[in-house]
Amino acid sequence: MLVLLAFSHPAAGEVRYVSVGPELSWRGAESSSRYVSITGEGIWMWDVEANANLSATLGERGGRVLYSDPERGFAPLPGGEALFDGDPTTFFDPDLQEGVERSSTLWVDLGATFRINRVRFFPRLDFRNRNRFLQEFTLSAAQSLDPLADSRRVMFFKAPNENTSPVVDKRFPSEEARVLALEPQVDRAWEIAELEVYSDGTVPVGEYESQPLRAGRPEPVWGRVLYEGGDVSTAPVVVRTRTGPDRSPLLYYLIQGGDVVQYSKVGWENAPPEDRGPVEPNPAWSPWEPVTDGLVRSPPLKRYLQFHVTLTEPGAGLRELRFEYVYPPVARDLAAEIRPLEAGAGVETPFTLSLQVHLDRTGSAAHRDTGFRQLQVRTAAEIGEVQRIRVDDQEVLPFIDVEPGTGFTVNLPRRVVQDGSFLQVEFTATLFHERTRFEVQALDRRTEEGESRVAYQVARPADIDGEPGGGLVVRHGADAALSLISNLRAASPVTTPNADGVNDRLELTFTLLKLMEPVKLTLDIFAVDGRPLVRAWEADHGAGTLTAAWDGLDSSGRRVPPGLYLYELRVHADDGTGRRRGVVELAY
């Protein structure tokens, strides 16, 4: 059962949270995970350095050495500690261990999954024992303790290999592995003094997905995300969320008598494979959305929240993750749009932002929508002047705070508490990026136990003025048609280079105009502070449609951390506008 922190119930509303660790253990909250270590206190990736011998720290990670026993299956290897004690004068000899055969397979569980690129083992190297080495064997790596059933089993040595060296030192391209299997293929005396496994200094991308977490109120507005008391945007992880009305983000079906029948997850898992039907997303649940600026972006008024954490760097981890929610909602629904939806690049343009508000003011004061007195507009556009604010067709005189590089805040003279209220904000802005987003938030400040807290609700984009094509994203208009680069679009707003085959690369499709002969094209990636990271792509091409791509690596071939990056697509032509810039978000 999820434990919630109890607050008092002031009429102005309450701020509560659900959290994993310490209220609910990470193991108890787990739905699935991959490549992460989990205890009741947290999740993490083991820290590791390049060329580190992972065998030396085997015991710290709970790793172990097993062997194949025909009667007991996997069993601890007697005398196996000599393989990893760092002393080349101690050794493991199967002939000296009861129940262990010369042909017994040795299984080395590293205790976690790493990327390895080298395995080295040898007998005692004195004159008397140096020839007691394995001559024929199979050496492989896998993700589990059963490499024969593991589809990702990687073979380093295949028998018969007729090894002639006492020191086996095998280097290979980096492979993800947790388990090594050493299978002797010869019935002659042998021993191993040390068995060393080396890391390339990286770990696979770790993933943790929770069970749906239940809020203590039926229609909460999900808000801030905190980790260990801090803003999650500063954590070494990427967090995504989705929300829904029940405990079932996925729907499971069984095939019974030719019919497809919805069933429970447990029933589906326990059914014979031939009776299992499809597993489909529950349409009542929202799609996954990244947590940005420390805030949940998934739809509000849904009682259940599920989260997914991606850990990308060695040593990254979490002990506590907290999802705040507020009740009652700020509003039942907030719908917003901006006009015009096209504007010239670098030109100051007048805009009108419209907001339609629906509030539920029935019932007791503790359950009514609270309304709001503050609006925040977040955008990368450069705000010029906020000129006029109307509430229900009446001009008001608010306090306005323009924040360069962020947007602006409107503090209204009166709280908006009427159902059906219509707000309009007229302002000027200059756009420098194609597809500039304007995010609208309504904020309500609530006092709880003497502490001021902020409840917020993000407006959804909608067509609310009767004209088709309403939204909150503004594109470049006529100027784009004059550019050498037209119809620039990304395959996905978020790139996830985690090798799962979905959005693994930033892919920019565009059309080249007005070119009579091929010219040089380049795609460069920059950090948000303008620091160049890599020339991701270059080609010679004439007019037509083509695609440029970036795989998420910097110039040294290392994966860059998750976050926002800038790209510049450039046509190296003698005349005409041949440069387009934009932002890409990387998540793992």
SELO-796671 format. One record per residue (C-alpha): x, y, z; residue number from 0; residue in three letters. Coordinates in steps of 0.2 Angstrom, whole numbers, m for minus. Example, Ala and Ser with C-alpha at 12.3 -4.5 7.8 and 13.67 -1.06 7.14 Angstrom:
2
PT    c1    c2    c3  nr rest
PT    62   m22    39   0  ALA
PT    68    m5    36   1  SER
This chain:
588
PT    c1    c2    c3  nr rest
PT     0     0     0   0  MET
PT     7    17    m5   1  LEU
PT    10    28    10   2  VAL
PT     4    47     8   3  LEU
PT    10    61    19   4  LEU
PT    m5    68    28   5  ALA
PT    m9    87    27   6  PHE
PT   m23    97    34   7  SER
PT   m38   101    23   8  HIS
PT   m39   120    22   9  PRO
PT   m53   127    11  10  ALA
PT   m41   135    m1  11  ALA
PT   m34   117    m6  12  GLY
PT   m20   106    m1  13  GLU
PT    m4   100    m8  14  VAL
PT     1    82    m5  15  ARG
PT    12    69   m13  16  TYR
PT    16    51   m17  17  VAL
PT    33    45   m15  18  SER
PT    44    30   m18  19  VAL
PT    57    28    m4  20  GLY
PT    55    29    11  21  PRO
PT    36    28    11  22  GLU
PT    36    14    m2  23  LEU
PT    51     4    m6  24  SER
PT    58     4   m24  25  TRP
PT    57   m15   m24  26  ARG
PT    39   m14   m19  27  GLY
PT    35    m1   m32  28  ALA
PT    43   m10   m46  29  GLU
PT    34   m15   m62  30  SER
PT    49   m19   m72  31  SER
PT    68   m14   m73  32  SER
PT    83   m17   m83  33  ARG
PT   102   m14   m79  34  TYR
PT    99    m6   m63  35  VAL
PT   102   m12   m45  36  SER
PT    87   m11   m33  37  ILE
PT    86   m12   m14  38  THR
PT    72    m6    m3  39  GLY
PT    82    11    m1  40  GLU
PT    85    16   m19  41  GLY
PT    90    12   m37  42  ILE
PT   107    15   m45  43  TRP
PT   120    11   m58  44  MET
PT   137     4   m51  45  TRP
PT   151    17   m54  46  ASP
PT   165    10   m64  47  VAL
PT   181    17   m72  48  GLU
PT   188    12   m89  49  ALA
PT   200    m3   m89  50  ASN
PT   194    m7   m71  51  ALA
PT   195   m26   m66  52  ASN
PT   177   m29   m61  53  LEU
PT   182   m46   m53  54  SER
PT   191   m37   m39  55  ALA
PT   175   m29   m33  56  THR
PT   164   m44   m36  57  LEU
PT   159   m47   m18  58  GLY
PT   154   m29   m15  59  GLU
PT   140   m30   m28  60  ARG
PT   134   m47   m22  61  GLY
PT   142   m56   m37  62  GLY
PT   146   m75   m36  63  ARG
PT   154   m89   m44  64  VAL
PT   144  m105   m48  65  LEU
PT   146  m121   m57  66  TYR
PT   134  m133   m65  67  SER
PT   129  m148   m54  68  ASP
PT   119  m161   m63  69  PRO
PT   109  m164   m47  70  GLU
PT   108  m147   m39  71  ARG
PT   108  m136   m54  72  GLY
PT   118  m120   m51  73  PHE
PT   129  m122   m35  74  ALA
PT   142  m111   m27  75  PRO
PT   159  m116   m33  76  LEU
PT   170  m123   m19  77  PRO
PT   186  m114   m19  78  GLY
PT   180  m101   m31  79  GLY
PT   186   m86   m21  80  GLU
PT   203   m90   m26  81  ALA
PT   199   m84   m44  82  LEU
PT   196   m66   m38  83  PHE
PT   207   m63   m23  84  ASP
PT   221   m54   m32  85  GLY
PT   234   m66   m27  86  ASP
PT   242   m76   m42  87  PRO
PT   249   m89   m30  88  THR
PT   232   m95   m25  89  THR
PT   222  m106   m37  90  PHE
PT   206  m115   m41  91  PHE
PT   208  m134   m47  92  ASP
PT   193  m144   m50  93  PRO
PT   202  m160   m46  94  ASP
PT   204  m154   m28  95  LEU
PT   185  m150   m25  96  GLN
PT   172  m163   m22  97  GLU
PT   158  m164   m34  98  GLY
PT   167  m153   m47  99  VAL
PT   172  m161   m63 100  GLU
PT   185  m155   m75 101  ARG
PT   171  m152   m88 102  SER
PT   160  m142   m76 103  SER
PT   155  m125   m82 104  THR
PT   160  m111   m72 105  LEU
PT   147   m96   m71 106  TRP
PT   154   m79   m65 107  VAL
PT   140   m67   m60 108  ASP
PT   147   m49   m60 109  LEU
PT   133   m43   m49 110  GLY
PT   127   m31   m61 111  ALA
PT   127   m28   m80 112  THR
PT   142   m19   m87 113  PHE
PT   150   m16  m104 114  ARG
PT   166   m26  m105 115  ILE
PT   179   m27  m118 116  ASN
PT   192   m39  m111 117  ARG
PT   194   m56  m101 118  VAL
PT   210   m62   m95 119  ARG
PT   214   m78   m85 120  PHE
PT   229   m89   m81 121  PHE
PT   236  m103   m70 122  PRO
PT   250  m100   m57 123  ARG
PT   264   m95   m68 124  LEU
PT   279  m103   m59 125  ASP
PT   289  m116   m69 126  PHE
PT   280  m131   m61 127  ARG
PT   262  m125   m64 128  ASN
PT   262  m114   m80 129  ARG
PT   257  m128   m91 130  ASN
PT   242  m132   m82 131  ARG
PT   231  m120   m92 132  PHE
PT   215  m124  m102 133  LEU
PT   218  m128  m120 134  GLN
PT   201  m131  m126 135  GLU
PT   186  m121  m119 136  PHE
PT   171  m110  m123 137  THR
PT   170   m93  m116 138  LEU
PT   154   m83  m118 139  SER
PT   144   m68  m110 140  ALA
PT   126   m65  m108 141  ALA
PT   113   m55   m98 142  GLN
PT   107   m70   m87 143  SER
PT   113   m86   m78 144  LEU
PT   107   m96   m93 145  ASP
PT   117   m90  m108 146  PRO
PT   111  m105  m118 147  LEU
PT    93   m98  m117 148  ALA
PT    99   m80  m119 149  ASP
PT    96   m72  m136 150  SER
PT   110   m60  m133 151  ARG
PT   124   m73  m129 152  ARG
PT   141   m67  m136 153  VAL
PT   154   m80  m139 154  MET
PT   172   m75  m136 155  PHE
PT   180   m92  m138 156  PHE
PT   173  m107  m147 157  LYS
PT   179  m125  m144 158  ALA
PT   190  m133  m150 159  PRO
PT   201  m117  m150 160  ASN
PT   217  m126  m146 161  GLU
PT   224  m112  m135 162  ASN
PT   243  m113  m133 163  THR
PT   246   m99  m121 164  SER
PT   246  m100  m102 165  PRO
PT   239   m82  m101 166  VAL
PT   222   m80  m110 167  VAL
PT   220   m62  m114 168  ASP
PT   205   m59  m125 169  LYS
PT   200   m41  m131 170  ARG
PT   185   m38  m141 171  PHE
PT   172   m24  m145 172  PRO
PT   162   m19  m130 173  SER
PT   148   m30  m125 174  GLU
PT   134   m29  m112 175  GLU
PT   136   m43  m100 176  ALA
PT   132   m48   m82 177  ARG
PT   137   m67   m83 178  VAL
PT   152   m76   m90 179  LEU
PT   152   m94   m94 180  ALA
PT   168  m104   m95 181  LEU
PT   165  m121  m102 182  GLU
PT   180  m133  m102 183  PRO
PT   181  m145  m117 184  GLN
PT   195  m156  m112 185  VAL
PT   198  m170   m99 186  ASP
PT   215  m165   m93 187  ARG
PT   221  m157   m77 188  ALA
PT   220  m138   m77 189  TRP
PT   219  m123   m65 190  GLU
PT   215  m105   m64 191  ILE
PT   224   m93   m52 192  ALA
PT   215   m77   m57 193  GLU
PT   201   m73   m69 194  LEU
PT   199   m55   m73 195  GLU
PT   185   m46   m82 196  VAL
PT   188   m28   m88 197  TYR
PT   176   m14   m91 198  SER
PT   176    m1  m104 199  ASP
PT   171    13   m92 200  GLY
PT   153    13   m96 201  THR
PT   137     4   m92 202  VAL
PT   121     1  m102 203  PRO
PT   107    13  m100 204  VAL
PT    97     8   m85 205  GLY
PT    78     8   m84 206  GLU
PT    65     7   m70 207  TYR
PT    47     7   m72 208  GLU
PT    35     9   m57 209  SER
PT    18     1   m53 210  GLN
PT     4    14   m55 211  PRO
PT     4    25   m39 212  LEU
PT   m12    31   m32 213  ARG
PT   m16    48   m26 214  ALA
PT   m26    51   m10 215  GLY
PT   m39    61   m20 216  ARG
PT   m50    56   m35 217  PRO
PT   m45    71   m46 218  GLU
PT   m28    78   m42 219  PRO
PT   m18    90   m52 220  VAL
PT     0    83   m53 221  TRP
PT    14    95   m50 222  GLY
PT    32    96   m45 223  ARG
PT    44    81   m45 224  VAL
PT    57    81   m32 225  LEU
PT    71    69   m28 226  TYR
PT    80    68   m11 227  GLU
PT    73    85    m7 228  GLY
PT    79    93   m23 229  GLY
PT    72    98   m40 230  ASP
PT    72    82   m51 231  VAL
PT    79    93   m66 232  SER
PT    96    93   m58 233  THR
PT    96    74   m55 234  ALA
PT   107    62   m66 235  PRO
PT    92    54   m72 236  VAL
PT    77    56   m85 237  VAL
PT    60    54   m78 238  VAL
PT    44    51   m88 239  ARG
PT    26    50   m82 240  THR
PT     9    45   m88 241  ARG
PT    m8    46   m79 242  THR
PT   m24    37   m80 243  GLY
PT   m40    33   m70 244  PRO
PT   m37    15   m64 245  ASP
PT   m23     3   m61 246  ARG
PT   m21    m4   m78 247  SER
PT   m11     6   m91 248  PRO
PT   m10   m10  m101 249  LEU
PT   m25   m21  m106 250  LEU
PT   m22   m40  m107 251  TYR
PT   m32   m52  m117 252  TYR
PT   m34   m71  m117 253  LEU
PT   m41   m81  m132 254  ILE
PT   m55   m92  m126 255  GLN
PT   m65  m103  m137 256  GLY
PT   m61   m92  m152 257  GLY
PT   m65   m76  m143 258  ASP
PT   m53   m62  m137 259  VAL
PT   m58   m59  m118 260  VAL
PT   m50   m45  m107 261  GLN
PT   m41   m52   m92 262  TYR
PT   m30   m47   m78 263  SER
PT   m12   m46   m79 264  LYS
PT    m9   m60   m67 265  VAL
PT   m21   m71   m76 266  GLY
PT   m13   m67   m93 267  TRP
PT     5   m71   m86 268  GLU
PT    m1   m88   m78 269  ASN
PT   m10   m93   m94 270  ALA
PT    m3  m106  m106 271  PRO
PT     7   m96  m120 272  PRO
PT    m6  m103  m133 273  GLU
PT   m20   m95  m124 274  ASP
PT   m12   m78  m122 275  ARG
PT   m20   m64  m133 276  GLY
PT   m13   m46  m137 277  PRO
PT    m7   m34  m124 278  VAL
PT   m13   m16  m129 279  GLU
PT   m11     1  m121 280  PRO
PT   m26     7  m111 281  ASN
PT   m34    21  m121 282  PRO
PT   m40    29  m105 283  ALA
PT   m21    32  m100 284  TRP
PT   m11    46  m107 285  SER
PT     5    43  m117 286  PRO
PT    22    45  m109 287  TRP
PT    28    63  m106 288  GLU
PT    45    68  m100 289  PRO
PT    46    78   m84 290  VAL
PT    53    95   m89 291  THR
PT    58   110   m78 292  ASP
PT    54    98   m63 293  GLY
PT    35    97   m67 294  LEU
PT    24    83   m72 295  VAL
PT    17    86   m90 296  ARG
PT     5    72   m90 297  SER
PT   m14    76   m90 298  PRO
PT   m21    81   m73 299  PRO
PT   m37    75   m65 300  LEU
PT   m31    57   m66 301  LYS
PT   m30    48   m49 302  ARG
PT   m15    36   m55 303  TYR
PT     2    40   m60 304  LEU
PT    15    29   m67 305  GLN
PT    34    34   m69 306  PHE
PT    48    28   m79 307  HIS
PT    66    32   m74 308  VAL
PT    81    31   m86 309  THR
PT    99    31   m78 310  LEU
PT   112    35   m91 311  THR
PT   129    37   m82 312  GLU
PT   139    26   m70 313  PRO
PT   136    30   m52 314  GLY
PT   119    38   m56 315  ALA
PT   105    34   m43 316  GLY
PT    90    39   m33 317  LEU
PT    85    36   m15 318  ARG
PT    68    45   m15 319  GLU
PT    57    52   m29 320  LEU
PT    42    62   m24 321  ARG
PT    27    67   m35 322  PHE
PT    17    82   m28 323  GLU
PT    m1    84   m32 324  TYR
PT   m14    97   m27 325  VAL
PT   m32    96   m23 326  TYR
PT   m45   102   m27 327  PRO
PT   m39   107   m45 328  PRO
PT   m36   124   m50 329  VAL
PT   m49   122   m64 330  ALA
PT   m59   108   m72 331  ARG
PT   m51   112   m89 332  ASP
PT   m40   125   m96 333  LEU
PT   m39   127  m115 334  ALA
PT   m28   139  m124 335  ALA
PT   m22   145  m141 336  GLU
PT   m11   158  m149 337  ILE
PT   m14   169  m164 338  ARG
PT    m6   171  m177 339  PRO
PT     2   153  m179 340  LEU
PT    15   160  m191 341  GLU
PT    28   173  m189 342  ALA
PT    43   179  m198 343  GLY
PT    60   174  m190 344  ALA
PT    68   188  m181 345  GLY
PT    54   200  m183 346  VAL
PT    44   207  m168 347  GLU
PT    26   201  m170 348  THR
PT    10   205  m161 349  PRO
PT     1   190  m153 350  PHE
PT   m15   186  m145 351  THR
PT   m16   172  m132 352  LEU
PT   m33   166  m128 353  SER
PT   m38   155  m113 354  LEU
PT   m55   147  m109 355  GLN
PT   m58   142   m91 356  VAL
PT   m70   129   m85 357  HIS
PT   m72   128   m66 358  LEU
PT   m83   116   m54 359  ASP
PT   m89   127   m40 360  ARG
PT  m102   116   m34 361  THR
PT  m101   106   m18 362  GLY
PT   m92   110    m2 363  SER
PT   m78   123    m1 364  ALA
PT   m65   110     2 365  ALA
PT   m70   101   m15 366  HIS
PT   m73   116   m27 367  ARG
PT   m60   121   m40 368  ASP
PT   m50   135   m33 369  THR
PT   m47   146   m48 370  GLY
PT   m32   156   m50 371  PHE
PT   m25   174   m49 372  ARG
PT    m9   171   m59 373  GLN
PT    m4   166   m77 374  LEU
PT    13   161   m83 375  GLN
PT    18   160  m101 376  VAL
PT    34   150  m104 377  ARG
PT    43   152  m121 378  THR
PT    59   153  m130 379  ALA
PT    53   168  m139 380  ALA
PT    60   186  m135 381  GLU
PT    45   195  m126 382  ILE
PT    44   213  m131 383  GLY
PT    29   221  m122 384  GLU
PT    13   214  m114 385  VAL
PT     1   227  m120 386  GLN
PT   m17   222  m114 387  ARG
PT   m26   209  m103 388  ILE
PT   m45   206  m104 389  ARG
PT   m55   195   m93 390  VAL
PT   m73   191   m99 391  ASP
PT   m71   206  m112 392  ASP
PT   m66   218   m98 393  GLN
PT   m49   226   m98 394  GLU
PT   m39   224   m82 395  VAL
PT   m23   232   m75 396  LEU
PT   m12   217   m69 397  PRO
PT     5   217   m63 398  PHE
PT    17   210   m77 399  ILE
PT    34   203   m75 400  ASP
PT    44   200   m91 401  VAL
PT    58   187   m88 402  GLU
PT    70   188  m103 403  PRO
PT    73   170  m110 404  GLY
PT    59   163  m100 405  THR
PT    43   172  m104 406  GLY
PT    32   182   m93 407  PHE
PT    20   182   m78 408  THR
PT     3   190   m76 409  VAL
PT    m3   194   m58 410  ASN
PT   m22   197   m60 411  LEU
PT   m31   210   m49 412  PRO
PT   m44   198   m45 413  ARG
PT   m45   179   m44 414  ARG
PT   m53   170   m58 415  VAL
PT   m67   159   m51 416  VAL
PT   m81   160   m63 417  GLN
PT   m85   145   m74 418  ASP
PT   m83   149   m92 419  GLY
PT   m72   164   m90 420  SER
PT   m62   169  m106 421  PHE
PT   m45   178  m105 422  LEU
PT   m35   186  m118 423  GLN
PT   m17   192  m117 424  VAL
PT   m10   204  m131 425  GLU
PT     9   205  m132 426  PHE
PT    23   206  m144 427  THR
PT    37   194  m146 428  ALA
PT    52   190  m158 429  THR
PT    54   172  m164 430  LEU
PT    71   165  m168 431  PHE
PT    66   146  m169 432  HIS
PT    55   137  m180 433  GLU
PT    40   129  m170 434  ARG
PT    42   140  m155 435  THR
PT    30   134  m141 436  ARG
PT    21   145  m129 437  PHE
PT    16   135  m113 438  GLU
PT     2   143  m102 439  VAL
PT     1   139   m84 440  GLN
PT   m12   145   m71 441  ALA
PT    m5   146   m53 442  LEU
PT   m14   146   m37 443  ASP
PT    m5   151   m21 444  ARG
PT   m11   141    m6 445  ARG
PT    m7   142    12 446  THR
PT    m5   126    22 447  GLU
PT     0   124    40 448  GLU
PT     8   141    39 449  GLY
PT    18   138    23 450  GLU
PT    15   145     6 451  SER
PT    13   133    m8 452  ARG
PT    10   135   m27 453  VAL
PT    m2   124   m36 454  ALA
PT    m2   125   m55 455  TYR
PT   m11   118   m70 456  GLN
PT    m5   118   m88 457  VAL
PT   m17   123  m102 458  ALA
PT   m20   111  m116 459  ARG
PT   m19   117  m134 460  PRO
PT   m36   119  m142 461  ALA
PT   m46   128  m155 462  ASP
PT   m56   140  m144 463  ILE
PT   m59   156  m156 464  ASP
PT   m69   147  m169 465  GLY
PT   m55   148  m182 466  GLU
PT   m48   131  m187 467  PRO
PT   m30   126  m183 468  GLY
PT   m29   132  m165 469  GLY
PT   m13   128  m155 470  GLY
PT     1   135  m145 471  LEU
PT    16   132  m157 472  VAL
PT    21   146  m169 473  VAL
PT    30   142  m185 474  ARG
PT    40   153  m197 475  HIS
PT    28   159  m211 476  GLY
PT    33   168  m227 477  ALA
PT    51   169  m223 478  ASP
PT    53   151  m223 479  ALA
PT    47   150  m241 480  ALA
PT    62   162  m246 481  LEU
PT    75   151  m237 482  SER
PT    86   138  m246 483  LEU
PT    79   126  m233 484  ILE
PT    61   123  m232 485  SER
PT    49   110  m224 486  ASN
PT    61   106  m210 487  LEU
PT    54    94  m198 488  ARG
PT    60    82  m185 489  ALA
PT    54    64  m185 490  ALA
PT    51    65  m166 491  SER
PT    51    80  m153 492  PRO
PT    62    69  m142 493  VAL
PT    76    58  m147 494  THR
PT    80    42  m136 495  THR
PT    96    34  m142 496  PRO
PT    95    19  m131 497  ASN
PT    96     6  m146 498  ALA
PT    78     0  m144 499  ASP
PT    74     4  m163 500  GLY
PT    62    19  m159 501  VAL
PT    68    37  m161 502  ASN
PT    86    32  m158 503  ASP
PT    92    46  m169 504  ARG
PT    88    64  m172 505  LEU
PT    82    64  m190 506  GLU
PT    79    81  m199 507  LEU
PT    69    80  m215 508  THR
PT    70    95  m226 509  PHE
PT    68   102  m244 510  THR
PT    82   111  m253 511  LEU
PT    76   125  m264 512  LEU
PT    84   136  m278 513  LYS
PT   100   126  m280 514  LEU
PT   106   123  m298 515  MET
PT   120   112  m293 516  GLU
PT   126   102  m277 517  PRO
PT   132   112  m262 518  VAL
PT   140   106  m246 519  LYS
PT   127   103  m232 520  LEU
PT   132   101  m213 521  THR
PT   123    97  m197 522  LEU
PT   132   103  m181 523  ASP
PT   127   100  m163 524  ILE
PT   130   113  m149 525  PHE
PT   127   113  m130 526  ALA
PT   114   125  m124 527  VAL
PT   128   138  m120 528  ASP
PT   134   137  m138 529  GLY
PT   149   126  m136 530  ARG
PT   151   115  m151 531  PRO
PT   150    96  m148 532  LEU
PT   151    87  m165 533  VAL
PT   148    89  m183 534  ARG
PT   135    76  m184 535  ALA
PT   132    75  m203 536  TRP
PT   138    82  m220 537  GLU
PT   135    79  m238 538  ALA
PT   135    87  m255 539  ASP
PT   117    88  m263 540  HIS
PT   107    98  m275 541  GLY
PT    88   103  m274 542  ALA
PT    77    90  m267 543  GLY
PT    71    82  m251 544  THR
PT    84    73  m239 545  LEU
PT    87    68  m221 546  THR
PT   101    73  m209 547  ALA
PT   104    63  m193 548  ALA
PT   113    63  m176 549  TRP
PT   115    48  m166 550  ASP
PT   118    57  m149 551  GLY
PT   137    55  m148 552  LEU
PT   149    69  m146 553  ASP
PT   165    71  m157 554  SER
PT   174    58  m146 555  SER
PT   161    45  m149 556  GLY
PT   153    46  m131 557  ARG
PT   135    47  m128 558  ARG
PT   130    65  m122 559  VAL
PT   120    67  m106 560  PRO
PT   101    69  m107 561  PRO
PT    94    87  m109 562  GLY
PT    92   100  m122 563  LEU
PT   104   103  m137 564  TYR
PT   105   115  m151 565  LEU
PT   107   110  m169 566  TYR
PT   112   120  m184 567  GLU
PT   108   114  m202 568  LEU
PT   118   124  m214 569  ARG
PT   119   126  m233 570  VAL
PT   136   132  m239 571  HIS
PT   130   142  m254 572  ALA
PT   136   158  m261 573  ASP
PT   119   167  m259 574  ASP
PT   102   165  m251 575  GLY
PT    97   160  m233 576  THR
PT   105   143  m229 577  GLY
PT   105   141  m211 578  ARG
PT    92   134  m199 579  ARG
PT    93   132  m180 580  ARG
PT    83   122  m168 581  GLY
PT    82   113  m151 582  VAL
PT    83    94  m149 583  VAL
PT    78    85  m132 584  GLU
PT    88    69  m128 585  LEU
PT    80    57  m116 586  ALA
PT    86    39  m112 587  TYR
